Amino acid sequence: MTPFVSPDEFILLCDMGQLTTDELCVMREAGIRTAVELLSWPKIEPSPGVYDWSELDATLAHCQAADLKVLLRCEDGTATGPLWGPDDWYLRSTDGAIWRNHGGYGGNIYLYTLLSPWCREAMQAEREFLLKCIARYASPTVQLYPSGPHGGEVILPGMIACYCDEHALADFRDYAEREWQGNLAAFNKQLGSDWHDWSEVLPADLPEYPAMQLAPTTVNWLANSLYNWVRERNTMFPELWLSLVERRSKWAEIYEAGPRTGNWLARTIYKDLPGELSAPLNLLYWEIYRLWGTEGALDNVIPEVTWVGSQYMDGLYAFTDIAIRAGLRGFISGPLHTYEGTGTLRLDDWQPEAVRWSLKRWQAARL
């Protein structure tokens, strides 16, 4: 199968926001051939069975007018879900909070509506929605792809303890009992717990990376859950792009619930998944190239498979050479930033120049 993004494309454009057609054409002339856009389930299906495709239709027509292909990232239920599902469709935190318009780890600034990957009914509704989107939009110039369970944060140990809904607990208990062959005493001994029955068992709390070493059953269950999610989507999409957010950084340890262990997840994915999938797998390390560096995020890279994302085009100037030396496939970079005091977005002259400069570096490295 011919890859949607050709081997000589090293920069994809995202966060297009309010770019005009003329501005998109400027980026196309600078060397961008593919844009990354979002497909939002809540916007398209605001209530069950009621669909509004107009906004996304206009966005894709906008890109087509600038002669840009589009990688259409499906903000599915594990990234941004609909508000109208029953309560048991959604993730639930250890404190019982349902992740429907939930403040999550960002307070009330960012609200998250996330379906549980372990709820079969919710995942079936998601599958039906995605198939409608694929039927409507898939074409030689538009390719849809799944984005991963909320950037991997639903699955990452130490990120957010939001895998405590009834479906997740049932799945964990079944998994743990199988793994320990019903030997609850041995399971308790390893964890230092005192469960009396498998129906009482809870996943371990993983507040920091070292805690993972003490709870391998929970860690392996989370990895296995993600693998099952990827395997299922392997049957739906021509290519898979799995997004992971920031890694084990000091910043994450201070400001989040714990280190985002994307390196661990990437390592296990690379080891176990690519050989069994029929669809090509691309791994996107998202949000690591802002302004402060990689902080070890590139410890596990497969050349020509791994991409990085910046959100800020400053990252092209700061990290292009690092990415090339690490053997990455390329950059997914946002061109925009908000101007203080105006709240408007615009394209600066230096941004297409940053694309030209970076592309020359990538092309020279490939010669």
DAVENQUI-V910310 format. One record per residue. N is the residue number from 0. RES is the residue in one small letter. NEAR is the number of other C-alpha atoms within 8 Angstrom. Layout:
# DAVENQUI-V910310
[[N RES NEAR] [N RES NEAR]]
This chain:
# DAVENQUI-V910310
[[0 m 2] [1 t 3] [2 p 5] [3 f 5] [4 v 6] [5 s 6] [6 p 5] [7 d 5] [8 e 10] [9 f 10] [10 i 11] [11 l 13] [12 l 13] [13 c 12] [14 d 11] [15 m 10] [16 g 6] [17 q 6] [18 l 11] [19 t 6] [20 t 10] [21 d 8] [22 e 9] [23 l 11] [24 c 10] [25 v 9] [26 m 10] [27 r 12] [28 e 7] [29 a 10] [30 g 9] [31 i 14] [32 r 10] [33 t 11] [34 a 13] [35 v 12] [36 e 11] [37 l 8] [38 l 9] [39 s 10] [40 w 15] [41 p 10] [42 k 7] [43 i 9] [44 e 12] [45 p 13] [46 s 9] [47 p 6] [48 g 5] [49 v 7] [50 y 8] [51 d 9] [52 w 7] [53 s 6] [54 e 7] [55 l 8] [56 d 8] [57 a 8] [58 t 8] [59 l 9] [60 a 8] [61 h 9] [62 c 14] [63 q 9] [64 a 8] [65 a 11] [66 d 9] [67 l 13] [68 k 11] [69 v 13] [70 l 12] [71 l 12] [72 r 12] [73 c 13] [74 e 14] [75 d 13] [76 g 15] [77 t 13] [78 a 13] [79 t 14] [80 g 13] [81 p 12] [82 l 10] [83 w 7] [84 g 8] [85 p 6] [86 d 6] [87 d 8] [88 w 11] [89 y 15] [90 l 14] [91 r 13] [92 s 13] [93 t 9] [94 d 5] [95 g 6] [96 a 8] [97 i 10] [98 w 15] [99 r 10] [100 n 8] [101 h 11] [102 g 12] [103 g 10] [104 y 7] [105 g 8] [106 g 8] [107 n 8] [108 i 6] [109 y 8] [110 l 12] [111 y 11] [112 t 15] [113 l 14] [114 l 14] [115 s 16] [116 p 12] [117 w 9] [118 c 12] [119 r 7] [120 e 7] [121 a 13] [122 m 13] [123 q 8] [124 a 8] [125 e 10] [126 r 8] [127 e 8] [128 f 9] [129 l 10] [130 l 9] [131 k 8] [132 c 9] [133 i 9] [134 a 7] [135 r 6] [136 y 9] [137 a 11] [138 s 6] [139 p 5] [140 t 8] [141 v 11] [142 q 13] [143 l 12] [144 y 13] [145 p 13] [146 s 14] [147 g 13] [148 p 12] [149 h 11] [150 g 12] [151 g 11] [152 e 12] [153 v 11] [154 i 10] [155 l 13] [156 p 13] [157 g 15] [158 m 14] [159 i 11] [160 a 10] [161 c 10] [162 y 12] [163 c 13] [164 d 13] [165 e 7] [166 h 10] [167 a 13] [168 l 12] [169 a 8] [170 d 9] [171 f 12] [172 r 12] [173 d 8] [174 y 9] [175 a 10] [176 e 12] [177 r 8] [178 e 8] [179 w 10] [180 q 6] [181 g 7] [182 n 8] [183 l 12] [184 a 6] [185 a 8] [186 f 9] [187 n 11] [188 k 8] [189 q 8] [190 l 8] [191 g 6] [192 s 7] [193 d 5] [194 w 9] [195 h 6] [196 d 7] [197 w 9] [198 s 5] [199 e 7] [200 v 8] [201 l 7] [202 p 8] [203 a 6] [204 d 7] [205 l 12] [206 p 11] [207 e 11] [208 y 13] [209 p 6] [210 a 10] [211 m 11] [212 q 7] [213 l 8] [214 a 11] [215 p 8] [216 t 8] [217 t 10] [218 v 10] [219 n 8] [220 w 11] [221 l 11] [222 a 11] [223 n 8] [224 s 11] [225 l 10] [226 y 10] [227 n 8] [228 w 9] [229 v 9] [230 r 9] [231 e 8] [232 r 10] [233 n 13] [234 t 6] [235 m 7] [236 f 11] [237 p 9] [238 e 10] [239 l 13] [240 w 12] [241 l 12] [242 s 12] [243 l 13] [244 v 13] [245 e 13] [246 r 14] [247 r 15] [248 s 11] [249 k 7] [250 w 7] [251 a 14] [252 e 13] [253 i 7] [254 y 7] [255 e 10] [256 a 12] [257 g 15] [258 p 16] [259 r 16] [260 t 13] [261 g 13] [262 n 12] [263 w 7] [264 l 10] [265 a 11] [266 r 9] [267 t 9] [268 i 10] [269 y 9] [270 k 7] [271 d 8] [272 l 9] [273 p 10] [274 g 5] [275 e 6] [276 l 10] [277 s 5] [278 a 9] [279 p 9] [280 l 11] [281 n 11] [282 l 12] [283 l 12] [284 y 14] [285 w 12] [286 e 11] [287 i 14] [288 y 15] [289 r 11] [290 l 7] [291 w 5] [292 g 8] [293 t 8] [294 e 7] [295 g 8] [296 a 13] [297 l 8] [298 d 6] [299 n 8] [300 v 11] [301 i 9] [302 p 9] [303 e 7] [304 v 11] [305 t 14] [306 w 13] [307 v 15] [308 g 13] [309 s 15] [310 q 14] [311 y 12] [312 m 13] [313 d 9] [314 g 13] [315 l 12] [316 y 9] [317 a 8] [318 f 10] [319 t 12] [320 d 8] [321 i 7] [322 a 11] [323 i 11] [324 r 7] [325 a 9] [326 g 10] [327 l 15] [328 r 10] [329 g 12] [330 f 12] [331 i 13] [332 s 16] [333 g 12] [334 p 13] [335 l 13] [336 h 7] [337 t 9] [338 y 8] [339 e 5] [340 g 4] [341 t 6] [342 g 7] [343 t 6] [344 l 11] [345 r 9] [346 l 9] [347 d 6] [348 d 6] [349 w 6] [350 q 10] [351 p 11] [352 e 9] [353 a 12] [354 v 13] [355 r 10] [356 w 8] [357 s 11] [358 l 11] [359 k 8] [360 r 10] [361 w 11] [362 q 9] [363 a 7] [364 a 7] [365 r 5] [366 l 4]]
